[in-house]
Amino acid sequence: MKWMRNVVRALMAWMLMAMVQAHAAPTGDYVLGPGDVLKISVYQNPDLTLETRISESGVISYPLLGNVKIGGLSVAAAEKKLGDGLREGNFLKQPQVSILVAIVKGNQVSVLGAVNRPGRYPLESPNTRLSEALANAGGTMVGSGSDTVIVTGLRNGRTFRKEVDFPMVFAPTNPVEDIILQNGDTVYVDRVPMIYVYGEVQRPGTVRLERDMTLTQALASASGLTLRGTEKGIKVHRRQADGSIKIVQPGMNDTLQKDDVVYVRESLF
């Protein structure tokens, strides 16, 4: 029936709009910061409607009240502060103040490295987690994004740095913390670690270093040995912390490290 289809379409459109608005507009718990652009309105008082930007000192200039510091307050607390000012100044008896954060500038994080959409993203709530920031940036780049995500910033005035084994955030047992981000944090996704396999293998070249990859698995990723290749005497050139190169002869089930160079020699027989 046509009328039912129209109702369904209208309902879907309303739900989509609600989802967009819910995503775009920070909640009442969002902490306001310098640069945020606000749309302030007071119920049944259109003359008090104002669009303004929070100054670097956290202050706005509001009709009847003058300069009001709201930077560092949540949206709900800022609404209450303006409402209290209007009531205590005997301008309105029961003011209902509403603040919409039109543009988020005051609370942002940078997401950089091997992600699909690197850039600066707003913290739309005080509890925005690492997984949400990465989702906003389109996630890590398939095939080139590392599992290790590095978060840097300040905590209590001190330099903060944390490496997160991101897949373990969603592990069913012993998950790692999906940390809460703060204003000014930088999230960096490194390139996936690689190793290099050359000599008597079918496909010499770079190989993605998977978690706990063994020498056997690395050779399999290079399509195995050639007819002339031998598993005996395989050598790995491994860079040390001081920059020097150490040559090791690992077992087939030993794990490899980032930037290892694996050399498969030719059989003498």
ZIPE-V57780 format. One record per backbone hydrogen bond with DSSP energy under -0.5 kcal/mol. NH is the residue of the N-H (numbers start at 1). CO is the residue of the C=O. If there is no record, write none. Layout:
nh:NH co:CO
nh:NH co:CO
This chain:
nh:5 co:1
nh:6 co:2
nh:7 co:3
nh:8 co:4
nh:9 co:5
nh:10 co:6
nh:11 co:7
nh:12 co:8
nh:13 co:9
nh:14 co:10
nh:15 co:11
nh:16 co:12
nh:17 co:13
nh:18 co:14
nh:19 co:15
nh:20 co:16
nh:21 co:17
nh:22 co:18
nh:23 co:19
nh:24 co:20
nh:25 co:21
nh:26 co:24
nh:27 co:124
nh:30 co:27
nh:32 co:30
nh:32 co:73
nh:35 co:54
nh:36 co:33
nh:37 co:103
nh:38 co:36
nh:38 co:52
nh:39 co:100
nh:40 co:38
nh:40 co:50
nh:41 co:98
nh:43 co:96
nh:45 co:42
nh:48 co:45
nh:49 co:46
nh:50 co:40
nh:52 co:38
nh:52 co:50
nh:54 co:36
nh:55 co:59
nh:58 co:55
nh:60 co:68
nh:62 co:60
nh:62 co:66
nh:65 co:62
nh:66 co:62
nh:68 co:60
nh:70 co:58
nh:70 co:68
nh:71 co:58
nh:72 co:32
nh:73 co:70
nh:75 co:30
nh:76 co:28
nh:78 co:74
nh:79 co:75
nh:80 co:76
nh:81 co:77
nh:82 co:78
nh:83 co:79
nh:84 co:80
nh:85 co:81
nh:86 co:82
nh:87 co:83
nh:88 co:84
nh:89 co:85
nh:90 co:87
nh:91 co:86
nh:92 co:86
nh:97 co:95
nh:98 co:41
nh:100 co:39
nh:102 co:37
nh:102 co:100
nh:103 co:37
nh:105 co:103
nh:108 co:106
nh:109 co:121
nh:110 co:185
nh:111 co:119
nh:112 co:110
nh:112 co:187
nh:114 co:189
nh:115 co:113
nh:116 co:139
nh:117 co:137
nh:118 co:115
nh:119 co:111
nh:121 co:109
nh:123 co:107
nh:124 co:122
nh:128 co:125
nh:130 co:179
nh:132 co:129
nh:133 co:129
nh:134 co:130
nh:135 co:131
nh:136 co:132
nh:137 co:133
nh:138 co:135
nh:139 co:134
nh:141 co:114
nh:144 co:141
nh:145 co:141
nh:146 co:190
nh:149 co:147
nh:149 co:164
nh:150 co:188
nh:151 co:149
nh:151 co:162
nh:152 co:186
nh:153 co:160
nh:155 co:158
nh:158 co:155
nh:160 co:153
nh:162 co:151
nh:164 co:149
nh:164 co:162
nh:165 co:163
nh:166 co:147
nh:166 co:164
nh:168 co:165
nh:169 co:166
nh:170 co:167
nh:171 co:168
nh:176 co:168
nh:179 co:177
nh:181 co:128
nh:184 co:108
nh:185 co:182
nh:186 co:152
nh:187 co:110
nh:188 co:150
nh:188 co:186
nh:189 co:112
nh:190 co:148
nh:190 co:188
nh:192 co:144
nh:195 co:207
nh:196 co:260
nh:197 co:205
nh:198 co:262
nh:200 co:264
nh:201 co:199
nh:202 co:224
nh:203 co:222
nh:204 co:201
nh:205 co:197
nh:207 co:195
nh:209 co:193
nh:210 co:208
nh:213 co:210
nh:215 co:254
nh:216 co:252
nh:218 co:214
nh:219 co:215
nh:220 co:216
nh:221 co:217
nh:222 co:218
nh:223 co:220
nh:224 co:219
nh:226 co:200
nh:229 co:226
nh:230 co:265
nh:234 co:231
nh:235 co:263
nh:236 co:248
nh:237 co:261
nh:238 co:236
nh:238 co:246
nh:240 co:244
nh:243 co:240
nh:246 co:238
nh:248 co:236
nh:248 co:246
nh:250 co:248
nh:254 co:251
nh:256 co:213
nh:259 co:194
nh:260 co:257
nh:261 co:237
nh:262 co:196
nh:262 co:260
nh:263 co:235
nh:264 co:198
nh:264 co:262
nh:265 co:263
nh:267 co:228
